[in-house]
């Protein structure tokens, strides 16, 4: 007897309702490896039968009832053996065996399809595990009763345990808008007393809440009008609380029976977003996309000199990433915990450059700030100062900079004392400094002071092997940022992007991909969604002069393996850098004519 299939309708209702509570997708697979029920991603899979390489099959054969947490499916050996791994959208999952009458009859899984959900699943593992255990209990109760109508008291008790284990505020309402359940997190967040929760209308809490619009939502049409929206709560006092909330409908006998609201304080969400942005701003050489020989050699040398305090000069055309490499040097250096201060010498008017770099004392000039203002060199003390576009620095100011480099002291405008500054200087320019010296526009002595460790960044067209890596990196970034479900590039788009000469280098490529993601309505980027100048250039190009896509992919794979190595871990890192799964990498390795493994 297939126990889980006998209560399939009930399981589909439960997974749909509780997925809204935890904001993570849920899937149920029976002992025959058939998907019985699920929400979101798994709902489309209902009826599918997986092969023996899937994780459910391994759990069914293993002793014990322990759950399994896979934090990253791209690196998991168990996932690489599954024939569906290349098409799987799951980033991480927590899987629990369902045991009934001392036998395993299937598995229950929480599946993270976004990076935000993956972090939530990993960071709140204990609560998620507790949630799975309670949900398994609900399934067992249903099996014991042999019907979907579980006793109300037992179901509500389980439901309260589940929603009280979630750290978001949860409120359930019926179709009339009356509150049927509310968890402890919501009570605490809204400052509610115990006597004013159940039975009250939702408008008593949120006057602007429109029950009729919510109940009539049509999720099948892809509506997201009540996802990540903001609502205000005034409470009994004058303190207004701003909340971000999501809504999931509940169903009974295929009819809407109510809705579940999950919400968090706006400032808490913003704090998390700022923390993520701050973490992502840290740039290291391992985070710089590219596996070409030219870029790999530059990163290797820069990493070697990062531990020193020697002055660095980075040269390269606009858009080659000079500022990115400068920050990577800082982040890999012993000064990483101290400030990284960047200033564009071309963006500051000449009369203001001295006050920007060296600061000023109170009363130094009309409009000077009370108490004075520190300059960039002071702010960068014990850290790194990045002088971008140093070739555009006014000639009369260059001697002052030279004096600071030689003596390691600065004097504020209007000041009478010197201040010691301990900074590492990284300069960058896209100008021909040697030509400027010949024309008397750049001091030769300053040139030799900043040209201690020189680097020249290659043009993007000089490292075509990296274009595919960068394309997929920017596609992934902007798809998540713009909330688009775009998984790749169609052949016409890839052909156009690979044929274009990229005079604006990496920055221009990033802009092109961001543009395409914004206007694309298909699952993959089409050529028609690219900027017009890229499409026009393809029309002028000789298609026979283009290297075929498999050859370019092969070069990119070889470069990645040369960088990361041929070990299992090396191949995992290579797949990650290429923006593909490990299973896809192995498949492509088999199709490459020359042996790279």
C-alpha positions as CSV (number, residue, x, y, z in Angstrom):
1,X,0.0,0.0,0.0
2,X,1.2,3.5,-0.9
3,X,0.4,5.3,2.3
4,X,1.4,8.8,1.2
5,X,-0.5,8.6,-2.1
6,X,-3.7,7.7,-0.2
7,X,-3.6,11.1,1.4
8,X,-2.2,13.0,-1.5
9,X,-4.9,15.7,-1.5
10,X,-4.3,16.5,2.2
11,X,-0.6,16.6,1.7
12,X,-0.9,19.1,-1.2
13,X,-3.0,21.4,1.1
14,X,-0.6,21.1,4.0
15,X,2.5,21.8,1.9
16,X,0.9,24.8,0.2
17,X,-0.3,26.3,3.5
18,X,2.9,25.7,5.5
19,X,5.2,26.8,2.7
20,X,3.7,30.2,3.1
21,X,4.4,30.1,6.9
22,X,8.1,29.3,6.6
23,X,8.6,31.1,3.2
24,X,10.5,28.0,1.9
25,X,9.2,25.5,-0.6
26,X,8.1,22.0,0.7
27,X,8.1,18.7,-1.2
28,X,6.9,15.1,-0.3
29,X,8.3,12.0,-2.1
30,X,7.1,8.5,-1.4
31,X,9.1,5.2,-1.2
32,X,8.6,4.6,-4.9
33,X,10.4,7.9,-5.6
34,X,7.3,9.6,-6.9
35,X,6.6,13.2,-6.1
36,X,3.3,13.2,-4.2
37,X,2.8,16.8,-3.1
38,X,4.7,20.1,-3.0
39,X,4.6,23.8,-3.2
40,X,6.0,26.1,-5.8
41,X,8.9,24.3,-7.5
42,X,7.7,20.8,-6.3
43,X,4.1,21.4,-7.3
44,X,5.2,21.3,-10.9
45,X,7.0,18.0,-10.2
46,X,4.0,16.2,-8.7
47,X,3.7,12.8,-10.5
48,X,7.3,12.7,-11.6
49,X,9.3,9.6,-10.7
50,X,13.0,10.1,-9.8
51,X,15.7,7.6,-10.5
52,X,17.8,5.6,-8.0
53,X,20.4,8.4,-7.8
54,X,18.2,10.8,-5.9
55,X,18.6,11.6,-2.2
56,X,15.2,10.0,-1.3
57,X,16.4,6.6,-2.5
58,X,19.6,6.9,-0.5
59,X,17.7,7.8,2.7
60,X,15.3,4.9,2.2
61,X,18.3,2.5,2.1
62,X,20.2,4.1,4.9
63,X,19.8,3.0,8.5
64,X,18.3,5.3,11.1
65,X,15.9,8.2,10.8
66,X,18.4,11.1,10.7
67,X,17.6,14.1,8.5
68,X,20.1,15.4,5.9
69,X,21.1,19.0,5.3
70,X,22.8,19.9,2.0
71,X,23.9,23.5,2.3
72,X,25.0,23.9,-1.4
73,X,23.9,21.5,-4.1
74,X,26.6,22.8,-6.5
75,X,29.3,21.2,-4.3
76,X,27.4,18.2,-3.0
77,X,28.7,14.8,-4.2
78,X,25.3,13.3,-3.6
79,X,23.7,15.8,-6.0
80,X,26.2,15.2,-8.7
81,X,25.1,11.6,-9.0
82,X,21.5,12.5,-9.8
83,X,20.6,12.7,-13.4
84,X,18.4,15.8,-12.8
85,X,21.2,17.8,-11.2
86,X,21.9,19.9,-14.3
87,X,18.3,21.0,-14.5
88,X,17.6,21.3,-10.8
89,X,16.9,24.8,-9.4
90,X,17.4,23.8,-5.8
91,X,20.3,25.6,-4.1
92,X,20.0,23.8,-0.7
93,X,17.7,21.4,1.1
94,X,16.8,19.8,4.4
95,X,15.4,16.3,4.0
96,X,13.6,14.3,6.7
97,X,12.5,10.6,6.3
98,X,8.8,10.0,7.1
99,X,8.5,7.0,9.3
100,X,5.2,5.2,9.8
101,X,4.7,2.0,11.7
102,X,8.4,1.6,12.1
103,X,9.0,1.8,8.3
104,X,10.2,4.6,6.1
105,X,7.5,5.4,3.6
106,X,9.0,8.6,2.0
107,X,10.7,11.9,2.6
108,X,9.7,15.5,3.5
109,X,12.0,18.3,2.3
110,X,12.5,22.0,2.7
111,X,13.9,23.4,-0.5
112,X,15.7,26.8,-0.9
113,X,15.4,28.1,-4.5
114,X,17.1,31.5,-3.8
115,X,20.2,32.6,-2.0
116,X,18.1,34.4,0.6
117,X,16.2,31.2,1.4
118,X,19.4,29.2,1.4
119,X,20.9,31.4,4.1
120,X,17.6,31.2,6.0
121,X,17.6,27.4,5.9
122,X,21.2,27.1,7.0
123,X,21.2,29.9,9.6
124,X,18.0,28.7,11.3
125,X,18.6,25.0,11.0
126,X,17.3,24.1,14.4
127,X,14.0,25.8,13.8
128,X,13.7,24.3,10.4
129,X,14.4,20.9,11.8
130,X,11.9,21.4,14.5
131,X,9.4,22.5,11.8
132,X,10.0,19.3,9.8
133,X,9.6,17.1,12.8
134,X,6.2,18.6,13.6
135,X,5.1,18.4,10.0
136,X,6.0,14.8,9.9
137,X,3.9,14.3,13.0
138,X,0.9,15.9,11.2
139,X,1.4,13.4,8.3
140,X,1.5,10.4,10.7
141,X,-1.6,11.6,12.4
142,X,-3.4,11.8,9.1
143,X,-2.2,8.3,8.2
144,X,-3.4,6.9,11.5
145,X,-6.9,8.5,11.0
146,X,-7.0,7.2,7.4
147,X,-8.7,10.4,6.2
148,X,-7.9,14.0,5.6
149,X,-10.3,15.3,8.3
150,X,-7.9,15.3,11.3
151,X,-9.3,16.2,14.6
152,X,-9.5,20.0,14.9
153,X,-7.9,20.1,18.3
154,X,-4.9,18.0,17.3
155,X,-4.4,19.9,14.0
156,X,-4.6,23.3,15.7
157,X,-2.2,22.2,18.4
158,X,0.3,21.1,15.8
159,X,-0.3,24.3,13.8
160,X,0.3,26.5,16.8
161,X,3.6,24.7,17.5
162,X,4.7,25.2,14.0
163,X,3.9,28.9,13.6
164,X,5.3,29.6,17.1
165,X,8.6,28.1,16.0
166,X,8.9,30.7,13.2
167,X,10.6,34.0,14.0
168,X,8.4,36.0,11.5
169,X,5.1,37.3,12.7
170,X,2.3,35.0,11.4
171,X,-1.5,35.9,11.3
172,X,-4.1,33.5,9.8
173,X,-7.5,34.9,8.7
174,X,-10.6,33.3,7.2
175,X,-12.4,34.6,4.1
176,X,-14.3,37.2,6.2
177,X,-11.1,38.7,7.5
178,X,-11.5,37.4,11.1
179,X,-8.2,36.3,12.8
180,X,-8.1,32.5,13.3
181,X,-4.6,32.2,14.6
182,X,-1.6,34.4,15.5
183,X,1.8,33.3,16.6
184,X,3.9,34.6,19.5
185,X,6.3,36.5,17.3
186,X,3.4,38.5,15.9
187,X,2.1,39.2,19.4
188,X,5.5,40.4,20.5
189,X,6.1,42.5,17.4
190,X,2.7,44.2,17.5
191,X,2.6,44.5,21.3
192,X,-0.7,42.7,21.6
193,X,-2.4,41.6,24.8
194,X,-3.6,38.0,25.0
195,X,-7.3,38.9,25.0
196,X,-7.4,40.7,21.7
197,X,-6.2,38.3,19.1
198,X,-8.5,35.5,17.8
199,X,-11.9,36.5,16.4
200,X,-11.0,40.2,15.8
201,X,-11.1,41.5,12.3
202,X,-7.8,42.0,10.6
203,X,-8.8,45.7,9.9
204,X,-8.6,46.3,13.7
205,X,-4.8,45.8,13.3
206,X,-4.3,47.1,9.8
207,X,-7.1,49.5,8.7
208,X,-5.7,49.7,5.1
209,X,-5.9,45.9,4.6
210,X,-8.3,44.9,1.8
211,X,-9.6,41.4,2.6
212,X,-11.7,41.1,-0.6
213,X,-8.6,41.9,-2.8
214,X,-6.5,39.3,-1.0
215,X,-9.0,36.5,-1.1
216,X,-9.6,37.1,-4.8
217,X,-5.8,36.8,-5.7
218,X,-5.1,34.5,-8.6
219,X,-1.7,32.9,-8.0
220,X,-2.0,30.8,-11.2
221,X,-1.6,34.0,-13.2
222,X,1.7,34.8,-11.5
223,X,0.4,37.6,-9.3
224,X,2.9,38.9,-6.8
225,X,1.0,42.0,-5.6
226,X,1.1,40.9,-2.0
227,X,4.8,39.8,-1.9
228,X,7.3,42.0,-0.1
229,X,4.8,44.9,0.4
230,X,4.9,47.5,3.1
231,X,2.1,48.1,5.6
232,X,1.8,50.3,8.7
233,X,0.7,49.4,12.2
234,X,-0.2,52.1,14.8
235,X,-1.2,50.0,17.7
236,X,-2.6,51.5,20.9
237,X,0.0,54.3,21.1
238,X,1.5,56.9,18.7
239,X,4.5,54.8,17.7
240,X,4.0,53.8,14.1
241,X,5.5,50.5,13.0
242,X,6.4,49.8,9.3
243,X,6.3,46.1,8.3
244,X,7.1,44.2,5.1
245,X,4.6,41.4,4.6
246,X,3.8,38.4,2.3
247,X,0.5,36.7,1.9
248,X,-0.3,33.0,1.0
249,X,-3.8,31.8,0.4
250,X,-5.1,28.6,2.1
251,X,-7.5,26.2,0.4
252,X,-10.1,23.7,1.4
253,X,-11.8,21.5,-1.2
254,X,-10.3,23.6,-4.0
255,X,-11.9,26.8,-2.6
256,X,-10.1,29.6,-0.8
257,X,-10.6,29.2,3.0
258,X,-8.4,32.0,4.2
259,X,-5.0,33.5,4.0
260,X,-1.7,33.6,6.0
261,X,0.2,36.8,6.6
262,X,3.9,36.7,7.4
263,X,5.7,39.9,8.2
264,X,8.9,41.4,9.7
265,X,9.8,44.9,10.8
266,X,11.0,47.2,8.0
267,X,14.1,48.3,9.9
268,X,15.0,44.6,10.5
269,X,14.7,43.8,6.8
270,X,16.7,46.9,5.9
271,X,19.4,46.1,8.4
272,X,19.8,42.6,6.9
273,X,19.9,44.1,3.4
274,X,22.6,46.6,4.4
275,X,24.6,43.9,6.1
276,X,24.5,41.7,2.9
277,X,25.4,44.7,0.7
278,X,28.3,45.5,3.1
279,X,29.6,41.9,3.0
280,X,29.3,41.8,-0.8
281,X,31.3,45.0,-1.1
282,X,34.4,43.2,0.2
283,X,36.4,42.3,-2.9
284,X,39.2,39.7,-2.9
285,X,41.1,38.2,-5.8
286,X,39.1,35.0,-5.6
287,X,35.9,37.1,-6.2
288,X,37.3,38.7,-9.4
289,X,35.7,36.9,-12.3
290,X,38.2,35.6,-14.9
291,X,40.3,32.5,-15.6
292,X,42.3,33.6,-18.6
293,X,46.1,33.3,-18.5
294,X,46.5,37.1,-18.5
295,X,44.2,37.8,-15.6
296,X,45.3,34.7,-13.6
297,X,48.9,35.9,-13.7
298,X,48.0,39.5,-12.7
299,X,45.9,38.2,-9.7
300,X,48.8,35.9,-8.7
301,X,51.3,38.7,-8.7
302,X,49.0,41.2,-7.0
303,X,48.3,38.7,-4.2
304,X,52.0,38.4,-3.6
305,X,52.6,42.1,-3.2
306,X,49.4,42.7,-1.2
307,X,51.2,41.9,2.0
308,X,53.7,44.7,1.5
309,X,53.4,48.5,1.8
310,X,55.0,49.4,-1.6
311,X,53.2,51.9,-3.8
312,X,51.3,50.3,-6.7
313,X,50.4,51.8,-10.1
314,X,47.5,50.2,-12.0
315,X,47.2,51.1,-15.6
316,X,44.4,50.2,-18.0
317,X,41.7,51.5,-20.2
318,X,38.3,52.7,-18.8
319,X,36.2,49.8,-17.6
320,X,39.0,47.3,-17.1
321,X,38.4,47.2,-13.3
322,X,41.3,49.2,-11.9
323,X,39.3,50.2,-8.8
324,X,38.2,46.6,-8.2
325,X,41.8,45.4,-8.3
326,X,42.9,48.2,-6.0
327,X,40.3,47.2,-3.4
328,X,41.3,43.5,-3.7
329,X,44.9,44.5,-2.9
330,X,43.6,46.3,0.2
331,X,41.3,43.4,1.3
332,X,44.2,40.9,0.9
333,X,46.6,43.1,2.9
334,X,47.4,43.4,6.6
335,X,45.6,46.8,6.4
336,X,42.3,45.2,5.5
337,X,40.6,46.1,8.9
338,X,41.4,49.8,8.4
339,X,39.9,52.2,5.9
340,X,40.1,52.0,2.1
341,X,39.6,55.6,0.8
342,X,39.2,56.2,-2.9
343,X,39.3,59.6,-4.6
344,X,39.1,60.4,-8.3
345,X,41.7,63.1,-9.2
346,X,39.8,63.9,-12.3
347,X,36.4,64.5,-10.6
348,X,37.6,67.1,-8.1
349,X,38.1,70.7,-9.3
350,X,41.7,71.8,-9.0
351,X,41.1,74.5,-6.4
352,X,39.3,71.9,-4.1
353,X,41.8,69.0,-4.6
354,X,44.1,70.1,-1.8
355,X,41.4,70.5,0.8
356,X,39.9,67.1,-0.2
357,X,43.2,65.3,0.1
358,X,44.8,67.2,3.0
359,X,41.8,68.7,4.8
360,X,41.5,72.2,6.4
361,X,41.4,73.9,9.7
362,X,38.5,76.0,11.0
363,X,38.5,79.5,9.5
364,X,41.0,78.6,6.8
365,X,38.7,80.2,4.2
366,X,35.2,81.6,3.8
367,X,32.7,78.8,4.3
368,X,35.1,76.5,6.1
369,X,33.3,74.1,8.4
370,X,33.5,74.8,12.1
371,X,36.1,72.6,13.7
372,X,37.8,72.0,10.3
373,X,37.7,68.9,8.2
374,X,40.1,65.9,7.8
375,X,41.3,65.1,4.3
376,X,41.4,61.8,2.6
377,X,44.9,61.0,3.7
378,X,43.9,61.4,7.4
379,X,40.8,59.3,6.9
380,X,43.0,56.6,5.3
381,X,45.5,56.5,8.2
382,X,46.7,52.9,8.8
383,X,44.8,51.9,5.7
384,X,45.0,52.4,1.9
385,X,44.3,55.5,-0.2
386,X,43.4,54.9,-3.9
387,X,44.3,57.8,-6.2
388,X,42.2,57.1,-9.3
389,X,42.9,58.9,-12.6
390,X,46.2,60.3,-11.2
391,X,47.2,61.2,-14.7
392,X,44.6,64.0,-14.6
393,X,46.1,65.6,-11.4
394,X,47.0,69.3,-11.9
395,X,50.7,69.8,-12.4
396,X,51.1,72.4,-9.6
397,X,49.5,70.0,-7.1
398,X,51.8,67.0,-8.0
399,X,54.7,68.5,-6.1
400,X,52.6,68.6,-2.9
401,X,51.6,65.0,-3.3
402,X,55.3,64.1,-3.9
403,X,56.2,65.7,-0.6
404,X,53.5,63.7,1.2
405,X,54.8,60.4,-0.3
406,X,58.4,61.2,0.6
407,X,57.9,62.6,4.1
408,X,54.6,60.8,5.2
409,X,53.2,63.9,6.8
410,X,50.4,66.3,5.7
411,X,49.4,69.8,6.8
412,X,45.8,70.9,6.7
413,X,45.0,74.1,4.8
414,X,45.3,77.0,7.3
415,X,47.2,74.8,9.8
416,X,50.6,75.4,11.4
417,X,51.4,71.8,12.4
418,X,52.1,68.6,10.5
419,X,50.3,65.3,11.0
420,X,51.9,61.9,10.5
421,X,50.0,59.7,8.0
422,X,50.6,56.0,7.5
423,X,49.0,55.0,4.3
424,X,49.6,52.7,1.4
425,X,49.2,54.4,-1.9
426,X,47.6,52.7,-4.9
427,X,47.3,54.9,-8.0
428,X,45.6,54.2,-11.3
429,X,45.3,55.9,-14.7
430,X,44.2,55.3,-18.2
431,X,46.6,58.0,-19.5
432,X,50.0,57.6,-21.2
433,X,52.1,58.9,-18.3
434,X,55.3,58.7,-20.4
435,X,53.8,60.9,-23.0
436,X,52.5,63.3,-20.4
437,X,56.0,63.6,-19.0
438,X,57.4,64.5,-22.5
439,X,54.7,67.2,-22.8
440,X,55.5,68.6,-19.4
441,X,52.1,67.7,-17.9
442,X,53.3,65.1,-15.4
443,X,56.3,65.3,-13.1
444,X,58.9,62.7,-13.8
445,X,59.9,62.4,-10.1
446,X,56.3,61.7,-9.1
447,X,56.1,59.1,-11.8
448,X,59.0,57.2,-10.3
449,X,57.6,57.5,-6.8
450,X,54.2,55.9,-7.8
451,X,55.6,53.4,-10.4
452,X,57.2,51.2,-7.8
453,X,55.0,48.1,-8.6
454,X,53.3,48.6,-12.0
455,X,50.5,46.6,-13.4
456,X,48.7,46.9,-16.7
457,X,45.2,45.4,-16.9
458,X,44.3,43.7,-20.3
459,X,41.4,44.8,-22.4
460,X,38.4,42.6,-22.4
461,X,38.9,41.8,-26.0
462,X,42.4,40.5,-25.1
463,X,40.9,37.9,-22.7
464,X,37.9,36.6,-24.7
465,X,38.0,33.4,-22.7
466,X,36.6,35.4,-19.7
467,X,33.7,36.9,-21.6
468,X,31.5,33.8,-21.1
469,X,32.3,33.8,-17.3
470,X,31.5,37.5,-17.0
471,X,28.3,37.2,-19.0
472,X,26.9,34.5,-16.7
473,X,28.2,36.2,-13.5
474,X,26.4,39.5,-14.4
475,X,23.3,37.6,-15.6
476,X,23.0,35.8,-12.2
477,X,23.6,39.0,-10.3
478,X,21.0,41.2,-12.1
479,X,18.5,38.4,-12.4
480,X,18.4,38.2,-8.6
481,X,18.6,41.9,-8.1
482,X,15.7,42.6,-10.6
483,X,13.7,39.6,-9.5
484,X,13.8,38.0,-12.9
485,X,13.8,34.2,-13.7
486,X,16.4,34.2,-16.5
487,X,18.7,31.2,-16.7
488,X,21.0,31.8,-19.6
489,X,21.6,33.2,-23.2
490,X,20.2,32.0,-26.4
491,X,22.7,31.2,-29.1
492,X,22.0,34.4,-31.0
493,X,22.6,36.6,-28.0
494,X,25.8,34.7,-27.0
495,X,27.1,35.0,-30.6
496,X,26.5,38.8,-30.6
497,X,28.1,39.3,-27.2
498,X,31.2,37.2,-28.1
499,X,31.6,39.0,-31.4
500,X,31.5,42.6,-30.0
501,X,34.9,44.3,-29.4
502,X,33.9,45.8,-26.0
503,X,35.6,49.2,-26.2
504,X,34.2,49.9,-22.8
505,X,35.6,46.7,-21.4
506,X,34.1,44.9,-18.4
507,X,31.9,47.9,-17.4
508,X,30.3,48.0,-20.9
509,X,29.6,44.2,-20.8
510,X,28.0,44.6,-17.3
511,X,25.8,47.4,-18.6
512,X,24.8,45.4,-21.7
513,X,23.7,42.4,-19.5
514,X,21.9,44.7,-17.1
515,X,20.1,46.3,-20.0
516,X,19.1,42.9,-21.4
517,X,17.8,41.6,-18.1
518,X,15.7,44.6,-17.6
519,X,13.8,44.3,-20.9
520,X,13.9,40.5,-21.5
521,X,10.6,38.7,-21.0
522,X,11.8,35.2,-22.0
523,X,13.5,32.5,-19.8
524,X,16.8,33.2,-21.6
525,X,18.4,36.4,-23.0
526,X,17.6,36.8,-26.7
527,X,19.6,38.8,-29.3
528,X,16.7,41.2,-29.6
529,X,17.1,42.2,-25.9
530,X,20.7,43.4,-26.3
531,X,21.6,47.1,-26.9
532,X,21.3,48.2,-30.5
533,X,25.0,48.9,-31.1
534,X,25.8,45.2,-30.2
535,X,23.2,43.9,-32.6
536,X,24.4,46.3,-35.4
537,X,28.0,45.2,-34.9
538,X,27.1,41.6,-35.4
539,X,25.4,42.5,-38.7
540,X,28.7,44.1,-39.8
541,X,30.9,41.3,-38.6
542,X,31.9,38.3,-40.7
543,X,30.2,35.3,-39.0
544,X,32.8,33.0,-40.5
545,X,35.5,34.8,-38.4
546,X,33.8,33.9,-35.2
547,X,35.0,31.0,-33.1
548,X,32.3,28.5,-32.5
549,X,30.7,28.5,-29.0
550,X,31.8,24.9,-28.1
551,X,35.4,26.0,-28.7
552,X,35.0,29.1,-26.6
553,X,33.4,27.0,-23.8
554,X,36.3,24.5,-24.0
555,X,38.8,27.3,-23.7
556,X,37.0,28.7,-20.6
557,X,36.9,25.2,-19.0
558,X,40.6,24.6,-19.7
559,X,41.5,28.0,-18.2
560,X,39.3,27.4,-15.1
561,X,40.9,23.9,-14.5
562,X,44.3,25.3,-15.0
563,X,43.6,27.8,-12.3
564,X,41.8,25.6,-9.8
565,X,43.4,22.2,-10.5
566,X,42.2,18.8,-11.5
567,X,41.2,17.5,-8.1
568,X,37.5,17.0,-7.1
569,X,37.7,20.2,-5.1
570,X,39.4,22.0,-8.0
571,X,36.6,21.0,-10.4
572,X,34.0,22.1,-7.9
573,X,35.7,25.5,-7.7
574,X,36.1,25.6,-11.5
575,X,32.3,24.9,-12.0
576,X,31.5,27.6,-9.5
577,X,33.7,30.2,-11.3
578,X,32.2,29.1,-14.7
579,X,28.6,29.6,-13.3
580,X,27.6,26.0,-13.9
581,X,26.9,22.9,-11.8
582,X,29.6,20.3,-11.3
583,X,27.4,17.7,-13.1
584,X,27.3,20.1,-16.1
585,X,31.0,20.6,-16.0
586,X,31.6,16.8,-16.1
587,X,29.2,16.5,-19.0
588,X,31.0,19.2,-21.0
589,X,34.3,17.6,-20.2
590,X,33.2,14.5,-22.0
591,X,32.2,16.5,-25.0
592,X,35.4,18.4,-25.4
593,X,37.6,16.7,-28.1
594,X,40.9,17.3,-26.3
595,X,41.3,15.7,-22.9
596,X,41.3,18.3,-20.2
597,X,40.6,16.0,-17.3
